[in-house]
Amino acid sequence: MSTIPRLVIAAPASGTGKTTVATGLMAAFTEAGLTVSAHKVGPDYIDPGYHALATGRPGRNLDAYLCGPDQVEPLFLHGSAGADLAVVEGVMGLYDGASGYGELASTAQVAKLLRAPVVLVVDASAQSRSVAALVHGFASWDPGVRLAGVILNKVGSDRHEELLRAALDEAGVPVLGALRRAPQVQTPSRHLGLVPVAERQAEAVDSVRAQAAQVREGCDLKALLALAHSAPELPGTAWDPARAVAQSGTDSVTGKPVVAVAGGAAFTFSYAEHAELLTAAGAEVAVFDPLRDERLPSGTQALVIGGGFPEVYAAELSANEPLRRSVVALAASGAPVVAECAGLLYLSRSLDGKPMCGVLPADARMSQRLTLGYREAVALSDNALAAAGTRVRGHEFHRTVLEPGAGTSPAWGMTHPARRVEGHVQDGVHASYLHVHWAAEPSLARRLAAGAAARPPLEAPRG
């Protein structure tokens, strides 16, 4: 049994300010001396970056679609180990889940799996007494969800707050905070959501401090903490990367192979559990920045290039010719190279006309169309990441187009929601738009580490 005080911060819909409130709460409680564990429902990579800034701990995702409902509690217990408080930020509206799957992957489902009280963040800017009807509907929709209070956001005045509080008092729902409009707490957005922390570090620090100050002034932190402590014990066992790897297969890992992992402002999309699984599999994870480093880390035997925003940094990535040559040399040697989304674009011949690595016979460009959604897929061949027939659930999230989208040997056969092939497999390269959470399939990390161990360290080319 494990007792971790916890809150889920939800909202009726996207755009109500739940990220601002959740991050502000994390920062305010951290500044008060608590060790806070931050979690995000769904596949979002960007919000956890702000959570990490607020708490000083990795922001972690809880996704019942990607990892399965049975993994939500174990992953939560793993991420919150040693914390005094856990704050879970929801996704979209409280009851919005994976399209066509009912409550699956919704904030409501995660709250029930964690037996956690829910605080609803309501944009009150265009209503007064009607707020009570809105909150009553959310509170009564699913009796299994414990909607324990409301934080009112974008309140216009003291009189407006009085009307809102009176209506909710009549409905019997506690008001745990009332926040005025505050432009200084806003975080800039662009084509895929908020601008990541890594791209605006100084400004992000200021924003998080402002969010903490706003929450301290407008929320009843004592009542919120008491509510978090009212959550019952969780009976499950924490997820353990070493145990997950040990149970995932028989691929042998000898030595301590170096797996280079792209980071920096251009490649910010990564789940914390991926590095933990690689380490548990026996690899040494070496992070490098393709915007700054001209060579892969010394002794690199495999390469992982995750998601991010290479389109924003295409000129800088293209200008780093020494690193591009190093990546080409590693791929040509047959070493495992695994690329997701942004990594796929970086390995292509060009991105919006600017030369990239040229490992793949494909070209990428920005598009007006957003590709977004959960996917089910199967590996079509044995490759650096997965054995043929491995079934995964993943997520696509991009505004770019790769032509051709699939190589002679595709990476995945998509089975839902539409049947198609996608991605490129050639030699040791596995490149795809599909984001996969390796905690759901630890054999991916084990296979990659084993493949790295089988390769000699490659010295980066000089000059």
N, C-alpha and C positions, 0 to 999 in steps of 0.2 A: 504494500500500500504506500502511496506517495501523496503528500499534501503540499500543494503549491498554490498559494493565493493567486487568483486569476480573474481576468475580466475579458469579455469580448466586446469590442467597440464596433457597432454595426450602424446601418443607416437605411432609410426607406429606398434610397436610390443612389446611384453614383452622383458625384458633384455636390454633395451636401456638406463636405468638410470633414469627413471621418478621418482622412489621413492627417490633416492638420491637428485634429483633436487627439487622435491616438499617439502621434509623434510627440505632441506637447505633453501628454500625460506621461509617456515614457521618460521624457527629459526632465519633467518636474519631479517625478518620483526619484529619478537617478540623482538629481541635484540635492534632494532631501536625504541622501545617504543610503538609499535602497539599491540592491543589485537587481536590475530589471531585465527580464528575458523578453525579447520582442519576436512576435510571430505575425505572419501575413497569410490570410486565407487565399488560396489560388496560386496561379503560376507567376505572379508579378515578380520581376527582378528589381524594379526601381525603388518601390517603397521600402523594402528591407534595407537599402542603402541609407536612407534617412533614419530608419529605426536604429541601425548600428551606430550612426553618428550620435543619436540621442542617448544610447545606453552604454556604449563602449563594448558591446558584445555583438557577435554576428546576428544579423536579422535572418530569420528562418521562415520557410514556407510550410504551410499545412494544406495539402491538396489531396482531397479524397478521390479525385478522378485519376490523377497521375500515379498516386501511391496506393490507393485503395483505402476504404474507411478503416480497415483494421490497423493501418499504419499511423493513423492520425495521433492517437494517444501515445504510442511508443516514441514517435518522432518529437512530439511535444515534451515528453518527459526527458528525452535526451537533450533537447535544446535548452530546457529550463533548469537543468541540473545546477545546483548551487545558487539559484536565484531566490530573492525574497518575494518577488512578485512577477507575474507574467501578464503581459498585455497583448491581446490578439486583435489585430485589425482585420475587419471583414473585407469582403469583396462585393462590389455592386450593391444591390439591395439585399436586405437580410435573407430573403427567401429565393434569391436568384441563384441557380446552379447551372450545371452543364446542360446545354440545350438538348431537350428530348429525354433527359434522365431524371426528371422530377427534382427531388431535393439534393441529388448527388453533387458534391463539391460546393454546396451553398454555405454561407456563413451560419445559417440555422443548423445545418447538419453538423458542422464542426463544433458549434456550441453545445449541441446535445452529446456528441461523442466525448467532449471534455467536461461535461456536466458543469458548465461555466455560466455565471450570470451574464446577461446581455445588457449593455447600455446603448440606447438608440440615440444617434446624433441626428437632430431634425433641423433642417433649414427653415427657420421660422420667419424669414424675411417678408413673405407675402400672405401671412395668415395670423389669426389670433385664436379665437375659440375653436376653430376647426382643427387645431392641432390635437385636441383631445380625441376627436373622432379618428384621426389618422393613427395616433398612438394606440388607441383601443383596438383598432383593426389589426395592427401588427402584434399586439400582445395576445390577442385571442385566436389568431389564425392557427397556431400550432401549440397545443397545451404542453408539449414537451420542451418548448423553448421558454426559458425563464427570463422574460423581459423585466428587468428589475429597476429601471430608471431611465431618465432622459437627460441629455445635454442639449440645450437649445442653442443653435448657432445663428449668427447674423441677426441678432436682436437689435431693433432699431433705437429703442429708448427705454427709460425706466418705466414709462407708462405701458409700452408694448410688453415689457417683461412681466409687469403686474397682471395684464390680461392673460398672457400665456400660462403663468403659474396658477392663476385662479382656475382656468379651464382644466389643467392637468390635476390640480388638487381635487376638483370635482370628479375626475375620472379615476382618482386613487392611484396615480402614478407619480412617484417621487421625481422632482426636478433636482438633478445633481450638479447642474451647472448652467450658466447663461452667458454666452459670449457675444460681445459686440463685434461689428464689422471691423477688421483690422488689416489693411493692405500689406503691412510689413510682415505678416506671417505667411503670405502667399508664396507659393513656389512656382516658377515659370514652367510652362509646358510646351511641347512641340508635337511632331507627328505620331509618336508612340507613347505619349503621356508625359509625366514629369521629366525635367532635365535631371540626369543622374548626379548624385553627390560628387562623383569623381571629376565632373566637368565644371563644378562651381563650388569648390571646397570652402573657400572663405565665406562666400555669400550663403552657402548652405548652413554653416555654423551659425551665422547671424539669424537666419530664418528659424532654426531649431530653438535658439535661445529666446527669440520673440514668441514662438509657439508655447514654450514652457512658461514664460511670463504671463501670457494671456490665459493659459489654463490655471495657473496659480491664483490669478486674480478673479477668475470667473467661475471656477469649479470648487466643489466641496471635496477636497482631496481626502480629508479624514473619513467622510462617508463612503467615498469610492474605495478606499483601502479596506474599510470594514466590510463592504460588499464583496470585495475580492476574497477576503478571509472566510466568507460564508460558503464558498465553494467546497463541496465534499471531497473526501479522499478519492484518488484514482487508483483502481486496483491493478493496473497493468504494469508491465516491465518496460524500462527505457530501451529504446532501440540502441544497438551497439554495433558500430561499423565492423569491428573485428569479428564478432559473431556472424554478422551478415555475410561478410566475405568468406568465412570458413564454411558456411552452409551453401555457398553459391556455385560450387563446382570443383573441378579437379585441376584446372590450369595451374601449372607449377611456376612459381616466381622465385628465382634465385638471385642472390646478391641484393643490391638496393638500386634498381634502375632509376635513372633521372627522367621524370616526366615534366617537360616544360609546359607551363600553363600561361596563356596570354592574359594580361591584365591591363591596367591603365585606363585612361578615359575612353578609349575606343572599344574596349572589350570588358564591359562591366557586368554582363549577365552570367551569373554562376550560382549554383546552389552550394551552400557550405558543406553539405554532406558529400559532394563529389571529391573534394580534396581529402576529406576524412576517410573515404572508402579507398582511394588510391594509396594513402599512407598505410591504412590497415592491410592492404594487399601487398605491402612491402616496398612500395615506390617512394622515392624522394621527390616531392613536389617543389618545383622551382618556378616561381612566378617572374615574368618579365614583361616589359612594356614595349609593344611594337612601335609606339610613337617616339621612344627615346633610345632604346637599346639597339645597337647595330649588329649584335650577334645573339644567337640562342644561348641559353645558359650552358656553362661548361659541362661536357659529358652528356648532353641531351641524347636520350635514346627513344623518346616518343614526344609527341606534341599534341596539346589540346588547345583549340582556339574556339572559345564559346561565343555567345551572342553579345550584342552591343550596338554601337552606332558607327560603323566604318564609313557610312555615307557622309557623316559630318566631318570626318577626318581623312577623306579620301586623298586629298593633296599631300598631307603629311605622311600617310602610310605609303603612298607611291614614291615620295621623295626619299624614303629610307631604303635605298637600293641594297646596301650591304645585308640588311636583315632579310629582304626578299630573296636574295641569292642564297642565304643560309637556309631558309625554309625550303626553297627549291631543291637544294642539295640533300636535305634530310628526307624529303619525299622521294627523291630519285634513288635513295639508298634502300628503299623498301621499309623504312622504319614506320611504326604506327603513327598516323596523323589523323586526328579526329576533329572535325570542324562542325559547329552548329551555327546556322543562320549567318551571323556576321562573319564567322570563320569561313563559311562557304564562299561568301563574297570576296574575302581577302585572298582565298586560294584561286579565284577565277582569273581570267586574263585581264579584265578591266572592270572598273566600276565607274559608271557615268563618264566613260571615255578615258579615265586615268588608269595607267598601268598598275596592275596588282601583281601577285606572285606568278601567275601563269601556270600553276600546277594543274588546273582543270581546263579542258577545252570548252570554256563557256564564258559569257560576258554578262555583267549585271548592270542594271539601271534602276533609278528611282521610278516609282509608279504612283498614280493618284489613288490606286485601289489598295485598301487595307485588307490583308489576309490575316484572319484571326479565328482561332477556335481550337478545340480539343480534337485529337486525331487518334485512331487506332491503326497500328502498322505492324508489318512482319518483315524481318530481315530476309532478303531474297537470296543471299549467298553468304558463305563464310567470309568474314572481313575482320578488320582490326578491332572493331567494337563489339560485334555480335556474331554468334553462330547462326547459320542458316536456319530459318524457322523460328527464331526468337521473336516473341510477340511483345509489343510495348504499347503503352499509351503515352502520347506526347502532346505538344502544343505548338501551333504556328502563330507567329506574331511579327509581321513585317510589311513594309510598303515598298518593297523592291521586287524586281522580276529577274530571274536568271534564265538565260537562253543558251543552250537548251537546259530545261529544268531537270532532266534526267540523263545520265550518261548511258553508254553501251551496257554497263552493269549498274543498275540503279541501287541506291542504298536501301530504300524501303518500298514495299508494296503497301499502299494505303488501303485499308479495308473499311474504314468508316470515318466520316460520313459519306465519302465518295471513293470509288475504287479507281486508283491511278498509281503510277510509279513515280518516284521522286528521289532526287539526290544522285550522287556519284560515288562509285567504288572503283578504285584503280590502284593496283599494287597494294601498298599499305595505307592508302588514303580512304577515309570514310567521311564524306561531306554531305550535309543535308540541311534543309530549313528546319527540321523537326527538333524541338527542344524536348529532351527526355530527362526525367528525374531518376538518377541511378539508384536511389534508395529502394525503388520499386523493383529493380533488376540488378542487384549487386554484381552479377556475373559480368556486366559490362566493364566495371572497374577492374575486376580480377583479370579478365581477358586482355585488357589494354596493358596492365602492368606486366603480365606474362609475356606479351608480345614485345614490350620494351626490353625486358630482361634478355630476350633472345637476340637483341641487336647490339652490335658494338657501339660504343659512344662515338658520336660524330663530332669532329672538330669543325667549328664554323669557319667558312672561308674568310680569308683576310684580304684587305685591300678594297 
